[in-house]
Amino acid sequence: MPNDQPTGASEGVAAPVVGVIGLGAIGDGVASSVLRAGFPLVVCDVRAEATDRYQGRAHVAASPTELVRRADIVVVAVVNDAQVLTVLSGPGGGLAAAGPGTTFIVVSTISPSCVEAVGAEAAGIGVAVIDCGVSGGPSAAASGDLVCMVGGDPVVIDRVRPLLDAIGSLTVIMGPFGTGLAAKLARNLVQYGSWLAAYEGQLLAEAAGIELGKLAQVIKASDARIGGASALMFRSTVAPFTEQDDRGLVGAMQSAASLAHKDLHAALELAESLEVVLPLTAMTEEHCDEIFGVGTVTP
């Protein structure tokens, strides 16, 4: 990308100054992507070792409020609710220091109540803020390939779209403010739940005398063909199928649920014989019909 024409600049128009508060695993990668895209950068972190490497390449702000006063777009990448409120909220916070054109992007994974509080405070003083759940981890942040789940005013999102494109490979507008975080929490639920399933699978395999590396090998190979958890996410609702739905599809899902019951029952039988307790497996078997949308086919 040419260094003389930043991503965020139109011909003859200066690129917005981007500030990044929090240079942890995600924030550091975001800041690197911002520099690579050619945006002027301001950074702030309580740890000197986090900001040292930006000396000479960005302005290092002494406080979040100083950063906000210097930036047009402020990315908040701190860890938790308390840190978000510390840097943004109250008379001495970043929101109060914002100018009329400042836009805040909160990428921290925080509680819905914290997002609501930030949104209400921002709305009360007329400051633009969007929430942006990000996925992909530190490596995606460093390479500018984050998956961005954004909630907020479409006009505001469009205004910062060049920055979102610089830090991510995919940006999906989930809905109004707060839905970016909700999407991230839902995505995390799928991830952590699948890890619990993987843990139970390893428990069963290890008890049966199987090398776990071999189990991982076959799971990776088969997932490449049949897909992971998203393979069932092809409908616009999780409600049961109705009589109006395609009968062939409903029949296929009923067959899939029947096979799942059989397979999971066999796994539970093996677990019992090996004296292994698999609560998630038992719960999954119990809810197979709901998972496949055939728990109760409504009229």
C-alpha positions as CSV (number, residue, x, y, z in Angstrom):
1,M,0.0,0.0,0.0
2,P,1.5,3.4,-0.9
3,N,2.8,5.2,2.1
4,D,1.8,8.6,0.6
5,Q,-1.9,7.8,0.4
6,P,-3.3,6.2,3.6
7,T,-6.3,3.9,3.4
8,G,-8.5,6.4,5.2
9,A,-7.7,9.4,3.1
10,S,-9.6,10.6,0.0
11,E,-7.6,12.5,-2.7
12,G,-6.6,15.8,-1.1
13,V,-8.1,14.9,2.3
14,A,-6.0,14.1,5.3
15,A,-6.4,10.7,6.9
16,P,-8.1,10.7,10.3
17,V,-5.8,10.4,13.3
18,V,-6.4,7.0,15.0
19,G,-5.9,6.5,18.7
20,V,-5.5,3.1,20.3
21,I,-6.1,2.8,24.0
22,G,-4.7,-0.5,25.3
23,L,-1.8,-2.3,23.6
24,G,-2.4,-5.8,24.7
25,A,-2.6,-8.8,22.4
26,I,-5.4,-7.3,20.3
27,G,-4.7,-3.6,20.7
28,D,-1.0,-4.0,19.7
29,G,-2.0,-5.8,16.5
30,V,-4.7,-3.1,15.7
31,A,-2.1,-0.4,16.2
32,S,0.4,-2.1,13.9
33,S,-2.4,-2.5,11.3
34,V,-3.2,1.2,11.6
35,L,0.4,2.1,10.9
36,R,0.7,-0.3,8.0
37,A,-2.4,1.3,6.4
38,G,-0.8,4.8,6.7
39,F,-3.1,6.4,9.3
40,P,-1.5,8.8,11.8
41,L,-1.4,7.0,15.1
42,V,-1.6,7.9,18.8
43,V,-1.2,5.2,21.4
44,C,-1.7,4.9,25.2
45,D,-1.1,2.2,27.6
46,V,-0.3,2.1,31.4
47,R,2.8,-0.1,30.6
48,A,5.8,1.7,29.3
49,E,7.1,-1.5,27.6
50,A,3.9,-1.6,25.5
51,T,4.4,1.9,24.2
52,D,8.2,1.9,23.8
53,R,8.2,0.3,20.4
54,Y,5.9,3.0,19.0
55,Q,8.4,5.8,19.8
56,G,9.3,7.6,16.6
57,R,6.4,5.9,14.7
58,A,3.4,7.3,16.6
59,H,2.6,9.9,19.3
60,V,2.6,8.2,22.7
61,A,-0.1,9.9,24.9
62,A,0.4,10.2,28.6
63,S,-3.3,9.6,29.3
64,P,-6.5,8.4,27.6
65,T,-7.8,12.0,27.7
66,E,-4.7,13.3,25.9
67,L,-5.1,10.6,23.3
68,V,-8.8,11.4,22.7
69,R,-8.0,15.1,22.3
70,R,-5.5,14.2,19.5
71,A,-7.5,11.5,17.7
72,D,-10.5,11.5,15.3
73,I,-11.2,7.8,15.8
74,V,-10.5,6.2,19.2
75,V,-10.2,2.4,19.4
76,V,-10.7,1.1,23.0
77,A,-8.9,-2.2,23.3
78,V,-8.5,-2.6,27.1
79,V,-9.4,-5.9,28.9
80,N,-12.6,-5.6,31.0
81,D,-15.5,-3.5,32.2
82,A,-13.5,-1.7,34.9
83,Q,-10.8,-0.7,32.4
84,V,-13.3,0.5,29.8
85,L,-15.2,2.6,32.3
86,T,-11.9,4.0,33.7
87,V,-10.7,5.2,30.3
88,L,-14.1,6.4,29.0
89,S,-16.5,7.3,31.7
90,G,-17.0,10.3,34.0
91,P,-15.9,13.9,33.9
92,G,-12.2,12.9,33.5
93,G,-12.9,10.2,31.0
94,G,-12.3,9.9,27.3
95,L,-15.9,10.5,26.3
96,A,-15.9,13.9,28.1
97,A,-12.7,14.9,26.3
98,A,-14.1,14.1,22.8
99,G,-14.6,16.7,20.2
100,P,-17.7,17.0,17.9
101,G,-16.2,14.8,15.3
102,T,-14.6,12.1,17.5
103,T,-15.8,8.5,17.0
104,F,-15.2,5.7,19.5
105,I,-14.9,2.0,18.6
106,V,-15.0,-0.3,21.6
107,V,-13.4,-3.7,20.7
108,S,-13.1,-5.0,24.2
109,T,-15.2,-8.0,25.1
110,I,-17.2,-6.6,28.0
111,S,-20.6,-7.2,29.7
112,P,-23.8,-6.0,28.1
113,S,-24.4,-3.7,31.1
114,C,-21.1,-2.0,30.5
115,V,-21.8,-1.5,26.8
116,E,-25.2,-0.1,27.7
117,A,-23.7,2.3,30.2
118,V,-21.1,3.5,27.7
119,G,-23.7,3.9,25.0
120,A,-26.0,5.9,27.3
121,E,-23.3,8.2,28.5
122,A,-22.1,8.8,24.9
123,A,-25.6,9.5,23.7
124,G,-26.2,11.9,26.6
125,I,-23.3,14.1,25.5
126,G,-23.7,13.6,21.8
127,V,-20.6,11.5,21.2
128,A,-20.5,8.8,18.5
129,V,-19.7,5.3,19.6
130,I,-19.9,1.9,18.1
131,D,-19.3,-1.5,19.5
132,C,-17.1,-3.9,17.6
133,G,-16.7,-7.5,18.7
134,V,-13.5,-8.9,17.1
135,S,-12.5,-12.5,16.4
136,G,-9.4,-14.2,15.1
137,G,-7.0,-13.6,18.0
138,P,-3.7,-11.9,18.2
139,S,-2.3,-13.3,14.9
140,A,-5.3,-11.9,13.0
141,A,-5.0,-8.6,14.8
142,A,-1.3,-8.4,13.8
143,S,-2.0,-9.2,10.1
144,G,-5.1,-6.9,9.8
145,D,-7.4,-9.9,9.4
146,L,-9.7,-9.6,12.3
147,V,-13.4,-10.5,11.8
148,C,-15.3,-7.4,13.0
149,M,-18.9,-7.7,14.3
150,V,-20.2,-4.1,14.5
151,G,-23.2,-2.5,16.2
152,G,-24.3,1.1,15.9
153,D,-25.5,3.8,13.7
154,P,-24.9,2.8,10.0
155,V,-23.8,6.4,9.2
156,V,-21.2,6.3,11.9
157,I,-20.0,2.8,10.9
158,D,-19.7,4.0,7.3
159,R,-17.6,6.9,8.4
160,V,-15.0,4.6,10.1
161,R,-15.3,1.9,7.5
162,P,-11.8,2.6,6.1
163,L,-10.3,1.9,9.5
164,L,-12.4,-1.3,9.9
165,D,-11.1,-2.4,6.5
166,A,-7.5,-1.8,7.6
167,I,-7.8,-3.8,10.8
168,G,-10.1,-6.6,9.6
169,S,-10.7,-8.9,6.6
170,L,-14.4,-9.1,7.2
171,T,-16.8,-6.5,8.7
172,V,-20.4,-7.5,9.3
173,I,-22.9,-4.9,10.6
174,M,-24.9,-6.9,13.2
175,G,-27.5,-4.2,14.0
176,P,-27.9,-1.3,16.5
177,F,-25.4,-0.4,19.2
178,G,-24.8,-3.4,21.5
179,T,-25.3,-6.1,18.8
180,G,-21.6,-6.2,18.0
181,L,-20.8,-7.4,21.5
182,A,-23.9,-9.7,21.5
183,A,-22.6,-11.4,18.3
184,K,-19.1,-11.8,19.8
185,L,-20.5,-13.4,23.0
186,A,-22.6,-15.8,20.8
187,R,-19.6,-16.6,18.7
188,N,-17.5,-17.2,21.9
189,L,-20.3,-19.5,23.2
190,V,-19.9,-21.7,20.1
191,Q,-16.1,-21.7,20.5
192,Y,-16.0,-22.6,24.2
193,G,-18.8,-25.1,23.9
194,S,-17.0,-26.9,21.1
195,W,-13.9,-27.0,23.3
196,L,-15.9,-28.6,26.0
197,A,-17.1,-31.2,23.5
198,A,-13.5,-31.7,22.4
199,Y,-12.5,-32.2,26.0
200,E,-15.2,-34.9,26.5
201,G,-14.1,-36.5,23.3
202,Q,-10.6,-36.7,24.5
203,L,-11.7,-38.1,27.9
204,L,-13.5,-40.9,26.1
205,A,-10.7,-41.6,23.6
206,E,-8.0,-41.6,26.3
207,A,-10.0,-44.0,28.5
208,A,-10.3,-46.3,25.4
209,G,-6.5,-46.3,25.0
210,I,-6.4,-44.0,21.9
211,E,-3.5,-41.6,21.4
212,L,-5.0,-38.1,21.5
213,G,-2.8,-36.9,18.6
214,K,-4.4,-39.5,16.4
215,L,-7.8,-38.4,17.4
216,A,-6.9,-34.7,16.6
217,Q,-5.6,-35.8,13.2
218,V,-8.9,-37.5,12.1
219,I,-11.0,-34.7,13.5
220,K,-9.1,-32.0,11.5
221,A,-9.3,-34.1,8.4
222,S,-13.0,-34.8,8.7
223,D,-13.9,-31.2,9.7
224,A,-12.3,-30.0,6.5
225,R,-15.0,-32.0,4.7
226,I,-18.1,-31.8,6.9
227,G,-17.5,-28.4,8.5
228,G,-17.6,-27.4,12.1
229,A,-20.4,-25.9,14.2
230,S,-21.4,-23.4,11.5
231,A,-22.5,-26.3,9.2
232,L,-26.0,-26.2,10.9
233,M,-26.3,-22.4,10.8
234,F,-28.0,-22.1,7.4
235,R,-31.5,-21.1,8.7
236,S,-32.8,-17.7,9.7
237,T,-34.2,-19.1,12.9
238,V,-33.5,-21.8,15.5
239,A,-37.3,-22.4,15.9
240,P,-38.5,-25.9,14.9
241,F,-39.4,-26.5,11.3
242,T,-43.0,-26.0,10.3
243,E,-45.3,-27.7,7.9
244,Q,-44.5,-24.9,5.4
245,D,-40.8,-25.9,5.2
246,D,-39.4,-28.1,2.5
247,R,-40.3,-31.7,3.3
248,G,-37.1,-33.0,1.9
249,L,-35.0,-30.7,4.2
250,V,-37.2,-31.6,7.2
251,G,-36.8,-35.3,6.4
252,A,-33.0,-34.9,6.1
253,M,-32.8,-33.2,9.5
254,Q,-35.0,-35.8,11.1
255,S,-32.7,-38.5,9.7
256,A,-29.6,-36.5,11.0
257,A,-31.2,-36.2,14.5
258,S,-31.9,-40.0,14.5
259,L,-28.3,-40.8,13.6
260,A,-27.1,-38.4,16.2
261,H,-29.2,-40.1,18.9
262,K,-27.8,-43.4,17.9
263,D,-24.2,-42.3,17.8
264,L,-24.3,-40.4,21.1
265,H,-26.1,-43.2,22.8
266,A,-23.3,-45.5,21.7
267,A,-20.7,-43.0,23.0
268,L,-22.5,-42.9,26.4
269,E,-22.6,-46.7,26.5
270,L,-18.9,-46.8,25.9
271,A,-18.3,-44.1,28.5
272,E,-20.3,-46.0,31.1
273,S,-18.3,-49.2,30.5
274,L,-15.1,-47.2,30.9
275,E,-16.4,-45.3,34.0
276,V,-16.1,-41.9,32.2
277,V,-18.7,-39.2,33.0
278,L,-19.7,-37.1,29.9
279,P,-22.4,-34.6,31.0
280,L,-22.3,-32.5,27.8
281,T,-22.6,-35.6,25.7
282,A,-25.7,-36.7,27.7
283,M,-27.2,-33.2,27.4
284,T,-26.5,-33.2,23.6
285,E,-28.2,-36.5,23.2
286,E,-31.2,-35.3,25.2
287,H,-31.5,-32.2,23.0
288,C,-30.7,-33.6,19.5
289,D,-34.1,-33.0,18.1
290,E,-34.0,-29.3,19.1
291,I,-30.4,-29.0,17.6
292,F,-31.7,-30.2,14.2
293,G,-34.9,-28.2,14.4
294,V,-37.2,-31.2,14.6
295,G,-38.1,-31.2,18.3
296,T,-41.6,-30.2,17.5
297,V,-42.6,-29.6,13.8
298,T,-45.1,-26.9,14.3
299,P,-48.2,-26.5,12.0
